[in-house]
């Protein structure tokens, strides 16, 4: 159980794989664009995108990793990116 506690104390990272170039983007804040090819990302909570009426409201949809709710996170995901 020490391992679980150690993980909880560390700052959490959001990992997004770019579907255009395949780059693995890591950040504590949800990124708006791929760090390698600048392809735009939708926010993790993209279902609420239609609620954003201004650019500022849209940018506020991108969250810090500490703001992401545990039920919105996929843990231990393994995938083959093809």
Residue pairs with C-beta under 8 A, 6 or more apart in sequence:
11 28
11 65
11 66
12 28
12 65
12 66
12 68
13 26
13 27
13 28
13 65
14 26
14 27
14 28
14 29
14 30
14 31
14 44
14 65
14 68
15 24
15 25
15 26
16 24
16 25
16 30
16 31
16 41
17 23
17 24
17 25
17 81
18 25
18 34
18 36
18 37
18 39
18 41
19 39
20 34
20 37
20 39
21 34
21 36
21 37
21 39
22 81
23 34
23 35
23 36
23 37
25 31
25 34
25 35
25 36
27 65
28 64
28 65
28 66
29 62
29 63
29 64
29 65
30 41
30 43
30 44
30 62
30 63
30 64
30 65
30 68
31 41
31 62
32 40
32 41
32 59
32 62
33 39
33 40
33 41
34 41
42 49
43 49
43 58
43 61
43 62
43 63
44 63
44 68
44 72
45 61
45 63
45 72
46 61
48 61
49 58
49 61
51 57
52 58
52 60
52 61
